[in-house]
Amino acid sequence: MIVAEDINMKYRQVLKEIVALKNISLEVKEGEIFGLIGPDGAGKSTLFRILTTLLLPTGGKATVGGYDVINQYREVRNIVGYMPGKFSLYQDLSVEENLRFFASVFDTTIQANYDQVKDIYEQLAPFKNRKAGALSGGMKQKLGLCCALIHKPRVLFLDEPTTGVDPISRKEFWDVLKRLSKDGISVFVSTPYMDEARLCDRIGLIFHGGLLDVDTPNRLIGKHDKKLVAFRARDMYRLLKDIRKTPGVYSCFTFGDSLHTTFEENDFPVEEFTLSLKEAGYADVEWRDIKTGIEDYFMMLTNDISDGTGY
């Protein structure tokens, strides 16, 4: 349903050239939930805008539903639904008015495609006369998805749709996405939440405009081949700097209340190293072996690019 081949995007400024995307190639199958994972500025939104015909790439080609995103942009727009990262519906219109407006844009009605949006619409029904700007974050999200689905699209683009939304609404949202994929709709979603990434059929990891890897969540985790240890101590910032300077350490990043650390060799003497930290004056030093997550694999891939300092 989506095929991108060597997509490049460059912005020219007065003194320099900004490279937003570098040779991005990927495919999304029919009925697949494909997640694009990366930090702010990695190029996620730029790729979404190209694939939804809102931005012309400076190189490469792409098709959505078999239609070229440049030469057949009208056909592409008729078969895609798009939710940008920022709530972009009409704040002064009611829920019902927004839905009717978006239906009319595609020359259809709410009633004609009610089966597509029924589950979401029923949750919005008690608020149908409320202005969109007065809705909660979760309800705004549901309204945006409802408007994106009102014309029965074949492909759904969701750019960080659950950012700032409460956990319950996030779960309900992903339940809807699972149902849509079973109905044959291809879902291309970007998210900063790693627990959501695990819900995707496949994931693409993007960093500094480049696609680092594409695979299923479990296979990506399985590619992490380095020993992973979590360290804790009282002076975490000083500990972070000292661990990064230690010979044999491959990477060290802050994860919550601990430091996830990988080593060049899996037989690195962790216990001896912990003892040396205590001798160096660190109080309450703790360490434990931990299971690898998607974020750990992502950090391992970006370590050489970011010189071990993160992003």
Order of alpha helices (4+ residues) and beta strands (2+ residues): beta-beta-beta-alpha-beta-beta-alpha-beta-alpha-alpha-alpha-beta-alpha-beta-alpha-beta-beta-alpha-beta-alpha-beta-beta-alpha-beta-alpha
